[in-house]
Amino acid sequence: MMKVTVSRKAHFNAAHRLYREDWSYEKNNSIFGKCNNPNFHGHNYELIVSVTGEIDPETGYVIDMKILKDIIKSEIEDVFDHKNLNIEVPEFKTLNPTAENMVVVIYDKLKRKINDSLELEVTLYETPRNFVSYSGL
């Protein structure tokens, strides 16, 4: 059978601070720069969730896009949107909320809700020019 990739775009706004508690302010500032602002800073994140699999001969779908939309909303948008990631999202209480760490957390949250026979790739845009992708590898 042929494999096809379908994608859904989503959006959320969130604030964060990049820093390590075990480093001095000076070291954090030299590594993370403006992103180490003690008062946090925000981004308008764009998320692309891509699911690859065989087309179901009965429905013609790889995955029902309404179901994918609902999973993204409940697992990501409702959890991350208009939140301070460092304070309000449990995964980032001890994990630095870099785009790289965020994309892995998002992937893990979505993968638990998607059929194991389907492949998943998540791309997270922190800015229009800075983005990261993760596919579980």
N, CA, C and O atoms as a GROMACS GRO file, in nm:
protein
  548
    1MET      N    1   0.084  -0.120   0.000
    1MET     CA    2   0.000   0.000   0.000
    1MET      C    3   0.088   0.126   0.000
    1MET      O    4   0.203   0.124   0.044
    2MET      N    5   0.032   0.231  -0.049
    2MET     CA    6   0.102   0.360  -0.050
    2MET      C    7   0.088   0.428   0.086
    2MET      O    8  -0.014   0.415   0.154
    3LYS      N    9   0.192   0.500   0.122
    3LYS     CA   10   0.186   0.582   0.242
    3LYS      C   11   0.170   0.728   0.200
    3LYS      O   12   0.231   0.774   0.104
    4VAL      N   13   0.086   0.798   0.274
    4VAL     CA   14   0.058   0.939   0.248
    4VAL      C   15   0.077   1.015   0.378
    4VAL      O   16   0.048   0.964   0.486
    5THR      N   17   0.125   1.138   0.366
    5THR     CA   18   0.140   1.225   0.484
    5THR      C   19   0.034   1.334   0.479
    5THR      O   20   0.019   1.403   0.378
    6VAL      N   21  -0.038   1.349   0.589
    6VAL     CA   22  -0.133   1.459   0.605
    6VAL      C   23  -0.083   1.547   0.719
    6VAL      O   24  -0.021   1.499   0.814
    7SER      N   25  -0.110   1.676   0.708
    7SER     CA   26  -0.059   1.769   0.809
    7SER      C   27  -0.168   1.864   0.854
    7SER      O   28  -0.259   1.899   0.779
    8ARG      N   29  -0.156   1.906   0.978
    8ARG     CA   30  -0.248   2.003   1.039
    8ARG      C   31  -0.164   2.112   1.104
    8ARG      O   32  -0.068   2.083   1.175
    9LYS      N   33  -0.200   2.237   1.079
    9LYS     CA   34  -0.130   2.350   1.138
    9LYS      C   35  -0.210   2.400   1.257
    9LYS      O   36  -0.333   2.403   1.255
   10ALA      N   37  -0.139   2.438   1.362
   10ALA     CA   38  -0.202   2.493   1.482
   10ALA      C   39  -0.117   2.611   1.530
   10ALA      O   40  -0.009   2.637   1.478
   11HIS      N   41  -0.168   2.680   1.630
   11HIS     CA   42  -0.103   2.802   1.677
   11HIS      C   43  -0.126   2.816   1.827
   11HIS      O   44  -0.234   2.783   1.878
   12PHE      N   45  -0.025   2.864   1.897
   12PHE     CA   46  -0.044   2.901   2.038
   12PHE      C   47   0.056   3.010   2.074
   12PHE      O   48   0.162   3.023   2.012
   13ASN      N   49   0.022   3.088   2.175
   13ASN     CA   50   0.110   3.192   2.228
   13ASN      C   51   0.156   3.148   2.366
   13ASN      O   52   0.076   3.099   2.446
   14ALA      N   53   0.283   3.166   2.394
   14ALA     CA   54   0.333   3.127   2.526
   14ALA      C   55   0.457   3.208   2.561
   14ALA      O   56   0.529   3.257   2.474
   15ALA      N   57   0.481   3.220   2.691
   15ALA     CA   58   0.600   3.288   2.740
   15ALA      C   59   0.693   3.184   2.803
   15ALA      O   60   0.650   3.079   2.849
   16HIS      N   61   0.821   3.217   2.803
   16HIS     CA   62   0.918   3.131   2.870
   16HIS      C   63   1.044   3.210   2.902
   16HIS      O   64   1.063   3.324   2.859
   17ARG      N   65   1.129   3.146   2.978
   17ARG     CA   66   1.263   3.198   3.007
   17ARG      C   67   1.360   3.082   2.990
   17ARG      O   68   1.338   2.973   3.044
   18LEU      N   69   1.466   3.104   2.916
   18LEU     CA   70   1.569   3.002   2.900
   18LEU      C   71   1.678   3.029   3.003
   18LEU      O   72   1.744   3.133   3.000
   19TYR      N   73   1.696   2.935   3.093
   19TYR     CA   74   1.800   2.947   3.195
   19TYR      C   75   1.815   2.815   3.268
   19TYR      O   76   1.729   2.727   3.261
   20ARG      N   77   1.925   2.803   3.337
   20ARG     CA   78   1.951   2.688   3.423
   20ARG      C   79   1.973   2.738   3.564
   20ARG      O   80   2.055   2.827   3.587
   21GLU      N   81   1.900   2.681   3.660
   21GLU     CA   82   1.912   2.723   3.799
   21GLU      C   83   2.051   2.698   3.855
   21GLU      O   84   2.097   2.769   3.944
   22ASP      N   85   2.120   2.596   3.802
   22ASP     CA   86   2.253   2.562   3.855
   22ASP      C   87   2.364   2.648   3.795
   22ASP      O   88   2.481   2.629   3.829
   23TRP      N   89   2.330   2.742   3.706
   23TRP     CA   90   2.429   2.833   3.650
   23TRP      C   91   2.411   2.972   3.710
   23TRP      O   92   2.303   3.008   3.757
   24SER      N   93   2.518   3.049   3.709
   24SER     CA   94   2.510   3.188   3.753
   24SER      C   95   2.430   3.270   3.652
   24SER      O   96   2.408   3.228   3.538
   25TYR      N   97   2.386   3.387   3.696
   25TYR     CA   98   2.315   3.477   3.605
   25TYR      C   99   2.405   3.512   3.486
   25TYR      O  100   2.359   3.517   3.372
   26GLU      N  101   2.533   3.535   3.513
   26GLU     CA  102   2.628   3.572   3.408
   26GLU      C  103   2.641   3.461   3.303
   26GLU      O  104   2.642   3.488   3.183
   27LYS      N  105   2.652   3.336   3.349
   27LYS     CA  106   2.665   3.226   3.252
   27LYS      C  107   2.536   3.209   3.173
   27LYS      O  108   2.540   3.192   3.051
   28ASN      N  109   2.420   3.214   3.242
   28ASN     CA  110   2.293   3.207   3.171
   28ASN      C  111   2.283   3.318   3.067
   28ASN      O  112   2.239   3.294   2.954
   29ASN      N  113   2.323   3.437   3.105
   29ASN     CA  114   2.314   3.551   3.015
   29ASN      C  115   2.407   3.534   2.896
   29ASN      O  116   2.372   3.572   2.784
   30SER      N  117   2.525   3.477   2.918
   30SER     CA  118   2.618   3.460   2.807
   30SER      C  119   2.571   3.351   2.710
   30SER      O  120   2.598   3.360   2.590
   31ILE      N  121   2.500   3.250   2.760
   31ILE     CA  122   2.451   3.141   2.673
   31ILE      C  123   2.316   3.178   2.610
   31ILE      O  124   2.298   3.160   2.489
   32PHE      N  125   2.223   3.227   2.689
   32PHE     CA  126   2.085   3.247   2.643
   32PHE      C  127   2.050   3.391   2.607
   32PHE      O  128   1.945   3.415   2.549
   33GLY      N  129   2.137   3.488   2.640
   33GLY     CA  130   2.114   3.627   2.602
   33GLY      C  131   1.979   3.680   2.646
   33GLY      O  132   1.939   3.661   2.761
   34LYS      N  133   1.909   3.748   2.555
   34LYS     CA  134   1.778   3.807   2.586
   34LYS      C  135   1.676   3.704   2.631
   34LYS      O  136   1.582   3.736   2.703
   35CYS      N  137   1.695   3.581   2.590
   35CYS     CA  138   1.601   3.475   2.627
   35CYS      C  139   1.610   3.440   2.776
   35CYS      O  140   1.526   3.366   2.828
   36ASN      N  141   1.712   3.492   2.845
   36ASN     CA  142   1.729   3.472   2.989
   36ASN      C  143   1.660   3.581   3.070
   36ASN      O  144   1.684   3.591   3.190
   37ASN      N  145   1.577   3.661   3.010
   37ASN     CA  146   1.507   3.769   3.080
   37ASN      C  147   1.433   3.714   3.201
   37ASN      O  148   1.344   3.630   3.184
   38PRO      N  149   1.465   3.760   3.323
   38PRO     CA  150   1.398   3.708   3.443
   38PRO      C  151   1.247   3.733   3.443
   38PRO      O  152   1.173   3.667   3.516
   39ASN      N  153   1.201   3.828   3.360
   39ASN     CA  154   1.057   3.857   3.349
   39ASN      C  155   0.992   3.782   3.234
   39ASN      O  156   0.876   3.806   3.200
   40PHE      N  157   1.067   3.690   3.173
   40PHE     CA  158   1.018   3.605   3.065
   40PHE      C  159   1.001   3.684   2.934
   40PHE      O  160   1.015   3.807   2.933
   41HIS      N  161   0.972   3.614   2.827
   41HIS     CA  162   0.943   3.674   2.697
   41HIS      C  163   0.853   3.577   2.623
   41HIS      O  164   0.846   3.459   2.659
   42GLY      N  165   0.783   3.624   2.520
   42GLY     CA  166   0.685   3.539   2.455
   42GLY      C  167   0.708   3.519   2.307
   42GLY      O  168   0.784   3.591   2.243
   43HIS      N  169   0.639   3.418   2.255
   43HIS     CA  170   0.642   3.385   2.112
   43HIS      C  171   0.502   3.351   2.065
   43HIS      O  172   0.417   3.306   2.142
   44ASN      N  173   0.480   3.373   1.937
   44ASN     CA  174   0.360   3.325   1.869
   44ASN      C  175   0.403   3.199   1.794
   44ASN      O  176   0.453   3.207   1.682
   45TYR      N  177   0.382   3.086   1.856
   45TYR     CA  178   0.429   2.959   1.800
   45TYR      C  179   0.335   2.908   1.693
   45TYR      O  180   0.213   2.919   1.705
   46GLU      N  181   0.392   2.854   1.587
   46GLU     CA  182   0.318   2.782   1.484
   46GLU      C  183   0.360   2.636   1.494
   46GLU      O  184   0.479   2.606   1.508
   47LEU      N  185   0.263   2.548   1.486
   47LEU     CA  186   0.288   2.405   1.500
   47LEU      C  187   0.234   2.334   1.377
   47LEU      O  188   0.121   2.358   1.335
   48ILE      N  189   0.314   2.246   1.320
   48ILE     CA  190   0.268   2.161   1.210
   48ILE      C  191   0.284   2.017   1.255
   48ILE      O  192   0.393   1.971   1.287
   49VAL      N  193   0.172   1.947   1.257
   49VAL     CA  194   0.169   1.806   1.296
   49VAL      C  195   0.142   1.724   1.170
   49VAL      O  196   0.039   1.740   1.106
   50SER      N  197   0.237   1.637   1.136
   50SER     CA  198   0.225   1.554   1.016
   50SER      C  199   0.214   1.407   1.055
   50SER      O  200   0.291   1.356   1.136
   51VAL      N  201   0.116   1.341   0.996
   51VAL     CA  202   0.090   1.200   1.023
   51VAL      C  203   0.102   1.124   0.891
   51VAL      O  204   0.041   1.162   0.791
   52THR      N  205   0.182   1.017   0.892
   52THR     CA  206   0.205   0.938   0.772
   52THR      C  207   0.156   0.796   0.795
   52THR      O  208   0.182   0.736   0.900
   53GLY      N  209   0.086   0.745   0.697
   53GLY     CA  210   0.039   0.607   0.706
   53GLY      C  211  -0.031   0.566   0.578
   53GLY      O  212  -0.040   0.642   0.482
   54GLU      N  213  -0.081   0.445   0.581
   54GLU     CA  214  -0.155   0.393   0.466
   54GLU      C  215  -0.296   0.451   0.465
   54GLU      O  216  -0.354   0.478   0.571
   55ILE      N  217  -0.349   0.470   0.347
   55ILE     CA  218  -0.485   0.521   0.332
   55ILE      C  219  -0.583   0.409   0.366
   55ILE      O  220  -0.575   0.299   0.311
   56ASP      N  221  -0.674   0.438   0.457
   56ASP     CA  222  -0.778   0.341   0.493
   56ASP      C  223  -0.869   0.321   0.372
   56ASP      O  224  -0.927   0.417   0.323
   57PRO      N  225  -0.883   0.196   0.323
   57PRO     CA  226  -0.964   0.174   0.203
   57PRO      C  227  -1.114   0.206   0.223
   57PRO      O  228  -1.184   0.236   0.126
   58GLU      N  229  -1.160   0.201   0.346
   58GLU     CA  230  -1.302   0.232   0.372
   58GLU      C  231  -1.329   0.381   0.376
   58GLU      O  232  -1.424   0.430   0.315
   59THR      N  233  -1.244   0.456   0.450
   59THR     CA  234  -1.270   0.599   0.469
   59THR      C  235  -1.196   0.686   0.369
   59THR      O  236  -1.240   0.798   0.340
   60GLY      N  237  -1.084   0.637   0.315
   60GLY     CA  238  -1.000   0.719   0.229
   60GLY      C  239  -0.907   0.810   0.308
   60GLY      O  240  -0.835   0.891   0.249
   61TYR      N  241  -0.907   0.797   0.441
   61TYR     CA  242  -0.825   0.880   0.528
   61TYR      C  243  -0.699   0.805   0.573
   61TYR      O  244  -0.698   0.682   0.582
   62VAL      N  245  -0.593   0.882   0.601
   62VAL     CA  246  -0.481   0.832   0.682
   62VAL      C  247  -0.522   0.844   0.827
   62VAL      O  248  -0.506   0.751   0.906
   63ILE      N  249  -0.575   0.962   0.862
   63ILE     CA  250  -0.633   0.989   0.994
   63ILE      C  251  -0.743   1.092   0.970
   63ILE      O  252  -0.729   1.180   0.886
   64ASP      N  253  -0.849   1.080   1.043
   64ASP     CA  254  -0.957   1.178   1.035
   64ASP      C  255  -0.903   1.311   1.086
   64ASP      O  256  -0.863   1.320   1.202
   65MET      N  257  -0.902   1.414   1.003
   65MET     CA  258  -0.844   1.543   1.040
   65MET      C  259  -0.919   1.608   1.157
   65MET      O  260  -0.860   1.686   1.232
   66LYS      N  261  -1.046   1.579   1.172
   66LYS     CA  262  -1.122   1.631   1.287
   66LYS      C  263  -1.067   1.570   1.416
   66LYS      O  264  -1.052   1.639   1.517
   67ILE      N  265  -1.038   1.441   1.412
   67ILE     CA  266  -0.979   1.375   1.529
   67ILE      C  267  -0.841   1.433   1.557
   67ILE      O  268  -0.810   1.462   1.673
   68LEU      N  269  -0.759   1.452   1.455
   68LEU     CA  270  -0.626   1.510   1.474
   68LEU      C  271  -0.639   1.652   1.531
   68LEU      O  272  -0.564   1.688   1.622
   69LYS      N  273  -0.731   1.731   1.478
   69LYS     CA  274  -0.754   1.867   1.529
   69LYS      C  275  -0.789   1.864   1.677
   69LYS      O  276  -0.737   1.943   1.755
   70ASP      N  277  -0.878   1.773   1.716
   70ASP     CA  278  -0.920   1.763   1.856
   70ASP      C  279  -0.806   1.720   1.948
   70ASP      O  280  -0.794   1.768   2.061
   71ILE      N  281  -0.720   1.628   1.900
   71ILE     CA  282  -0.604   1.584   1.979
   71ILE      C  283  -0.508   1.700   2.000
   71ILE      O  284  -0.461   1.723   2.111
   72ILE      N  285  -0.480   1.774   1.894
   72ILE     CA  286  -0.389   1.888   1.904
   72ILE      C  287  -0.446   1.992   2.000
   72ILE      O  288  -0.373   2.048   2.082
   73LYS      N  289  -0.575   2.017   1.992
   73LYS     CA  290  -0.638   2.116   2.080
   73LYS      C  291  -0.628   2.074   2.226
   73LYS      O  292  -0.586   2.152   2.311
   74SER      N  293  -0.666   1.951   2.256
   74SER     CA  294  -0.670   1.908   2.396
   74SER      C  295  -0.530   1.885   2.454
   74SER      O  296  -0.506   1.917   2.570
   75GLU      N  297  -0.439   1.831   2.376
   75GLU     CA  298  -0.307   1.795   2.427
   75GLU      C  299  -0.206   1.910   2.423
   75GLU      O  300  -0.114   1.915   2.504
   76ILE      N  301  -0.223   2.002   2.327
   76ILE     CA  302  -0.122   2.107   2.309
   76ILE      C  303  -0.180   2.247   2.329
   76ILE      O  304  -0.138   2.320   2.419
   77GLU      N  305  -0.276   2.284   2.248
   77GLU     CA  306  -0.326   2.421   2.255
   77GLU      C  307  -0.384   2.453   2.393
   77GLU      O  308  -0.351   2.557   2.450
   78ASP      N  309  -0.468   2.366   2.446
   78ASP     CA  310  -0.528   2.392   2.577
   78ASP      C  311  -0.423   2.394   2.690
   78ASP      O  312  -0.443   2.461   2.791
   79VAL      N  313  -0.314   2.323   2.672
   79VAL     CA  314  -0.210   2.312   2.775
   79VAL      C  315  -0.106   2.425   2.765
   79VAL      O  316  -0.058   2.473   2.867
   80PHE      N  317  -0.072   2.468   2.642
   80PHE     CA  318   0.036   2.563   2.621
   80PHE      C  319  -0.010   2.706   2.595
   80PHE      O  320   0.062   2.801   2.628
   81ASP      N  321  -0.129   2.726   2.538
   81ASP     CA  322  -0.170   2.857   2.491
   81ASP      C  323  -0.190   2.957   2.605
   81ASP      O  324  -0.258   2.928   2.704
   82HIS      N  325  -0.128   3.074   2.590
   82HIS     CA  326  -0.134   3.182   2.688
   82HIS      C  327  -0.086   3.137   2.826
   82HIS      O  328  -0.143   3.174   2.929
   83LYS      N  329   0.018   3.055   2.825
   83LYS     CA  330   0.077   3.006   2.950
   83LYS      C  331   0.221   3.053   2.960
   83LYS      O  332   0.287   3.084   2.861
   84ASN      N  333   0.268   3.058   3.084
   84ASN     CA  334   0.410   3.074   3.110
   84ASN      C  335   0.463   2.931   3.121
   84ASN      O  336   0.436   2.862   3.220
   85LEU      N  337   0.538   2.888   3.022
   85LEU     CA  338   0.579   2.747   3.014
   85LEU      C  339   0.659   2.704   3.137
   85LEU      O  340   0.639   2.593   3.187
   86ASN      N  341   0.748   2.790   3.186
   86ASN     CA  342   0.832   2.754   3.301
   86ASN      C  343   0.749   2.729   3.427
   86ASN      O  344   0.785   2.645   3.509
   87ILE      N  345   0.640   2.801   3.441
   87ILE     CA  346   0.562   2.799   3.564
   87ILE      C  347   0.437   2.711   3.553
   87ILE      O  348   0.404   2.639   3.648
   88GLU      N  349   0.368   2.715   3.439
   88GLU     CA  350   0.237   2.654   3.428
   88GLU      C  351   0.231   2.520   3.356
   88GLU      O  352   0.128   2.452   3.361
   89VAL      N  353   0.338   2.479   3.292
   89VAL     CA  354   0.338   2.351   3.220
   89VAL      C  355   0.432   2.256   3.294
   89VAL      O  356   0.553   2.278   3.297
   90PRO      N  357   0.376   2.150   3.353
   90PRO     CA  358   0.456   2.062   3.441
   90PRO      C  359   0.586   2.010   3.380
   90PRO      O  360   0.686   2.000   3.449
   91GLU      N  361   0.585   1.977   3.251
   91GLU     CA  362   0.706   1.922   3.188
   91GLU      C  363   0.824   2.018   3.194
   91GLU      O  364   0.939   1.975   3.191
   92PHE      N  365   0.796   2.148   3.204
   92PHE     CA  366   0.905   2.246   3.200
   92PHE      C  367   0.940   2.302   3.337
   92PHE      O  368   1.014   2.401   3.347
   93LYS      N  369   0.890   2.242   3.441
   93LYS     CA  370   0.931   2.284   3.577
   93LYS      C  371   1.079   2.250   3.598
   93LYS      O  372   1.149   2.321   3.670
   94THR      N  373   1.126   2.142   3.535
   94THR     CA  374   1.267   2.102   3.549
   94THR      C  375   1.338   2.088   3.415
   94THR      O  376   1.455   2.050   3.411
   95LEU      N  377   1.270   2.117   3.306
   95LEU     CA  378   1.327   2.105   3.171
   95LEU      C  379   1.326   2.242   3.106
   95LEU      O  380   1.222   2.307   3.099
   96ASN      N  381   1.441   2.288   3.059
   96ASN     CA  382   1.453   2.418   2.996
   96ASN      C  383   1.364   2.422   2.872
   96ASN      O  384   1.380   2.338   2.783
   97PRO      N  385   1.270   2.518   2.862
   97PRO     CA  386   1.174   2.518   2.751
   97PRO      C  387   1.231   2.577   2.621
   97PRO      O  388   1.175   2.672   2.566
   98THR      N  389   1.340   2.521   2.575
   98THR     CA  390   1.393   2.556   2.444
   98THR      C  391   1.300   2.501   2.338
   98THR      O  392   1.219   2.412   2.366
   99ALA      N  393   1.310   2.551   2.216
   99ALA     CA  394   1.227   2.498   2.107
   99ALA      C  395   1.254   2.348   2.088
   99ALA      O  396   1.163   2.271   2.059
  100GLU      N  397   1.381   2.308   2.106
  100GLU     CA  398   1.416   2.167   2.090
  100GLU      C  399   1.346   2.080   2.194
  100GLU      O  400   1.290   1.975   2.161
  101ASN      N  401   1.348   2.123   2.320
  101ASN     CA  402   1.280   2.047   2.425
  101ASN      C  403   1.128   2.052   2.407
  101ASN      O  404   1.059   1.954   2.432
  102MET      N  405   1.078   2.167   2.364
  102MET     CA  406   0.934   2.179   2.343
  102MET      C  407   0.883   2.083   2.236
  102MET      O  408   0.780   2.018   2.255
  103VAL      N  409   0.956   2.072   2.125
  103VAL     CA  410   0.907   1.987   2.016
  103VAL      C  411   0.904   1.840   2.059
  103VAL      O  412   0.817   1.764   2.016
  104VAL      N  413   1.000   1.798   2.143
  104VAL     CA  414   1.000   1.660   2.192
  104VAL      C  415   0.883   1.638   2.287
  104VAL      O  416   0.817   1.534   2.280
  105VAL      N  417   0.857   1.732   2.377
  105VAL     CA  418   0.743   1.720   2.469
  105VAL      C  419   0.612   1.714   2.390
  105VAL      O  420   0.526   1.631   2.419
  106ILE      N  421   0.598   1.801   2.291
  106ILE     CA  422   0.476   1.803   2.209
  106ILE      C  423   0.461   1.670   2.136
  106ILE      O  424   0.353   1.611   2.135
  107TYR      N  425   0.568   1.622   2.076
  107TYR     CA  426   0.565   1.493   2.006
  107TYR      C  427   0.517   1.382   2.101
  107TYR      O  428   0.427   1.306   2.067
  108ASP      N  429   0.576   1.374   2.219
  108ASP     CA  430   0.541   1.268   2.315
  108ASP      C  431   0.395   1.276   2.356
  108ASP      O  432   0.329   1.173   2.368
  109LYS      N  433   0.343   1.396   2.377
  109LYS     CA  434   0.203   1.412   2.416
  109LYS      C  435   0.110   1.366   2.304
  109LYS      O  436   0.009   1.300   2.330
  110LEU      N  437   0.145   1.399   2.179
  110LEU     CA  438   0.061   1.361   2.066
  110LEU      C  439   0.073   1.212   2.033
  110LEU      O  440  -0.027   1.147   2.002
  111LYS      N  441   0.193   1.160   2.041
  111LYS     CA  442   0.217   1.020   2.002
  111LYS      C  443   0.135   0.924   2.087
  111LYS      O  444   0.091   0.820   2.038
  112ARG      N  445   0.114   0.957   2.213
  112ARG     CA  446   0.033   0.873   2.301
  112ARG      C  447  -0.112   0.862   2.254
  112ARG      O  448  -0.182   0.767   2.289
  113LYS      N  449  -0.157   0.959   2.176
  113LYS     CA  450  -0.298   0.964   2.134
  113LYS      C  451  -0.320   0.918   1.991
  113LYS      O  452  -0.434   0.908   1.945
  114ILE      N  453  -0.213   0.888   1.920
  114ILE     CA  454  -0.223   0.851   1.778
  114ILE      C  455  -0.189   0.704   1.760
  114ILE      O  456  -0.097   0.652   1.824
  115ASN      N  457  -0.263   0.638   1.675
  115ASN     CA  458  -0.246   0.495   1.648
  115ASN      C  459  -0.099   0.462   1.620
  115ASN      O  460  -0.031   0.533   1.546
  116ASP      N  461  -0.050   0.355   1.681
  116ASP     CA  462   0.090   0.314   1.667
  116ASP      C  463   0.130   0.282   1.523
  116ASP      O  464   0.248   0.287   1.489
  117SER      N  465   0.033   0.250   1.437
  117SER     CA  466   0.066   0.218   1.299
  117SER      C  467   0.098   0.343   1.217
  117SER      O  468   0.144   0.333   1.103
  118LEU      N  469   0.075   0.461   1.274
  118LEU     CA  470   0.099   0.586   1.204
  118LEU      C  471   0.230   0.650   1.250
  118LEU      O  472   0.265   0.645   1.368
  119GLU      N  473   0.302   0.710   1.155
  119GLU     CA  474   0.424   0.783   1.186
  119GLU      C  475   0.388   0.928   1.215
  119GLU      O  476   0.294   0.982   1.157
  120LEU      N  477   0.462   0.989   1.304
  120LEU     CA  478   0.434   1.127   1.345
  120LEU      C  479   0.559   1.212   1.330
  120LEU      O  480   0.669   1.168   1.364
  121GLU      N  481   0.541   1.332   1.278
  121GLU     CA  482   0.648   1.432   1.278
  121GLU      C  483   0.586   1.564   1.323
  121GLU      O  484   0.478   1.601   1.279
  122VAL      N  485   0.657   1.633   1.411
  122VAL     CA  486   0.611   1.761   1.463
  122VAL      C  487   0.714   1.868   1.428
  122VAL      O  488   0.834   1.850   1.452
  123THR      N  489   0.667   1.978   1.372
  123THR     CA  490   0.752   2.093   1.343
  123THR      C  491   0.698   2.211   1.421
  123THR      O  492   0.579   2.242   1.414
  124LEU      N  493   0.786   2.277   1.496
  124LEU     CA  494   0.748   2.390   1.580
  124LEU      C  495   0.825   2.513   1.534
  124LEU      O  496   0.948   2.515   1.535
  125TYR      N  497   0.750   2.616   1.494
  125TYR     CA  498   0.809   2.744   1.458
  125TYR      C  499   0.804   2.835   1.580
  125TYR      O  500   0.697   2.869   1.629
  126GLU      N  501   0.922   2.875   1.627
  126GLU     CA  502   0.929   2.971   1.737
  126GLU      C  503   0.917   3.113   1.680
  126GLU      O  504   0.856   3.201   1.741
  127THR      N  505   0.976   3.133   1.565
  127THR     CA  506   0.962   3.256   1.486
  127THR      C  507   0.945   3.212   1.341
  127THR      O  508   0.964   3.094   1.311
  128PRO      N  509   0.910   3.302   1.252
  128PRO     CA  510   0.896   3.260   1.111
  128PRO      C  511   1.025   3.202   1.052
  128PRO      O  512   1.020   3.126   0.956
  129ARG      N  513   1.141   3.239   1.109
  129ARG     CA  514   1.268   3.190   1.056
  129ARG      C  515   1.335   3.083   1.141
  129ARG      O  516   1.431   3.020   1.096
  130ASN      N  517   1.289   3.062   1.263
  130ASN     CA  518   1.350   2.962   1.352
  130ASN      C  519   1.249   2.853   1.383
  130ASN      O  520   1.144   2.879   1.441
  131PHE      N  521   1.283   2.730   1.344
  131PHE     CA  522   1.192   2.619   1.369
  131PHE      C  523   1.270   2.490   1.389
  131PHE      O  524   1.385   2.476   1.346
  132VAL      N  525   1.206   2.396   1.456
  132VAL     CA  526   1.265   2.265   1.485
  132VAL      C  527   1.164   2.157   1.447
  132VAL      O  528   1.043   2.179   1.451
  133SER      N  529   1.216   2.040   1.412
  133SER     CA  530   1.131   1.925   1.379
  133SER      C  531   1.177   1.804   1.456
  133SER      O  532   1.295   1.788   1.486
  134TYR      N  533   1.081   1.717   1.487
  134TYR     CA  534   1.113   1.593   1.557
  134TYR      C  535   1.017   1.484   1.513
  134TYR      O  536   0.896   1.505   1.501
  135SER      N  537   1.075   1.366   1.487
  135SER     CA  538   0.993   1.251   1.443
  135SER      C  539   1.018   1.127   1.528
  135SER      O  540   0.992   1.015   1.484
  136GLY      N  541   1.067   1.147   1.647
  136GLY     CA  542   1.085   1.034   1.737
  136GLY      C  543   1.216   0.960   1.720
  136GLY      O  544   1.237   0.857   1.785
  137LEU      N  545   1.302   1.008   1.636
  137LEU     CA  546   1.430   0.939   1.612
  137LEU      C  547   1.542   1.003   1.689
  137LEU      O  548   1.656   0.957   1.680
   0.00000   0.00000   0.00000
